[in-house]
């Protein structure tokens, strides 16, 4: 989306100035799509990277405020020795 806005800004938001090279804005999406296809071919799941991420790094997809409250608890509610532990 940001690339599309940047492209339109360079063309001064005139639709008649948009050329075929505007399709280059779609390249990042194409790259991600190829990555999902590779995951589908190898693991039978396009989003296998999420499972691997959770298994290897202990992370999972969550709402933004969950991370905030976890950090809040770690800073203010944990013992003083754990506050200074680098995780």
MOWOBEL-V986600 format. One record per residue. N is the residue number from 1. PSI is psi in whole degrees, 0 to 359 (999 if undefined). Layout:
N,PSI + N,PSI
//
This chain:
1,316 + 2,323 + 3,323 + 4,318 + 5,319 + 6,317 + 7,313 + 8,326 + 9,320 + 10,332 + 11,9 + 12,34 + 13,31 + 14,120 + 15,328 + 16,344 + 17,351 + 18,131 + 19,182 + 20,333 + 21,355 + 22,340 + 23,343 + 24,340 + 25,334 + 26,352 + 27,316 + 28,322 + 29,323 + 30,320 + 31,316 + 32,322 + 33,319 + 34,319 + 35,318 + 36,322 + 37,321 + 38,315 + 39,320 + 40,317 + 41,323 + 42,315 + 43,358 + 44,22 + 45,122 + 46,338 + 47,31 + 48,332 + 49,331 + 50,320 + 51,315 + 52,319 + 53,318 + 54,317 + 55,321 + 56,330 + 57,356 + 58,21 + 59,154 + 60,163 + 61,128 + 62,171 + 63,151 + 64,323 + 65,341 + 66,318 + 67,322 + 68,312 + 69,326 + 70,318 + 71,320 + 72,314 + 73,319 + 74,325 + 75,317 + 76,338 + 77,353 + 78,171 + 79,157 + 80,326 + 81,327 + 82,338 + 83,328 + 84,4 + 85,130 + 86,124 + 87,999
//
